[in-house]
């Protein structure tokens, strides 16, 4: 599972050698883009990358690499939204185990607008479709980050606009989305459909 998103970039599953670079991308985003930095109850996976992503066969961490440097990430975890801070009905709609949650879809500023996020998400969705037990693909985003809302609206369906609830506290404008489950790889091969063409 390796894809070329744009000349000079490779998207692939992370290896132990990528952990430090992936963590740097994640923490840079939390501090520089989100402005609130590392919050243990929300971001524990960013410091425990190997246990969270590399050691669980139902989880995945993808990286985009350019000149040997990790410049973008996307994670998949078998966990739905937690209540609290999210509404109870949302946690019930997306239960852990059968829900694949997309997380850490981060691209360093100097590497944006090259198709990396879309390729990472498409690749992650293919993995989810081919992993037994997943029924839905869920994510939430902070729409205060430039471009995030438009990006997700281009490929996902809004489930809940929580901007008025303050569920994550001041300065976090959360919107919840679901991505339609793609066909499994056998179906893609039979029909000739490739998500990452």
Buried (B, 14 or more C-beta within 10 A) or exposed (E): EEBEBBEEBBBBBBEEEBBEBBBBBBBEBBEEBBEBEBEEEBBEBBEEBEEBBBEEEBBBBBBBBBEEBBBBBBBBBBBBBEEEBBBEEBBEBBBEEEBBBBBBBBBBEEBBEBBBBBBBBBBBBBBBBBBEEBEBBBBBBBBBBEEBBEBBBEBBEEBBBBBEEEBBEEEBBBBBBBBEBBBBBEEBEEEEEEBBE
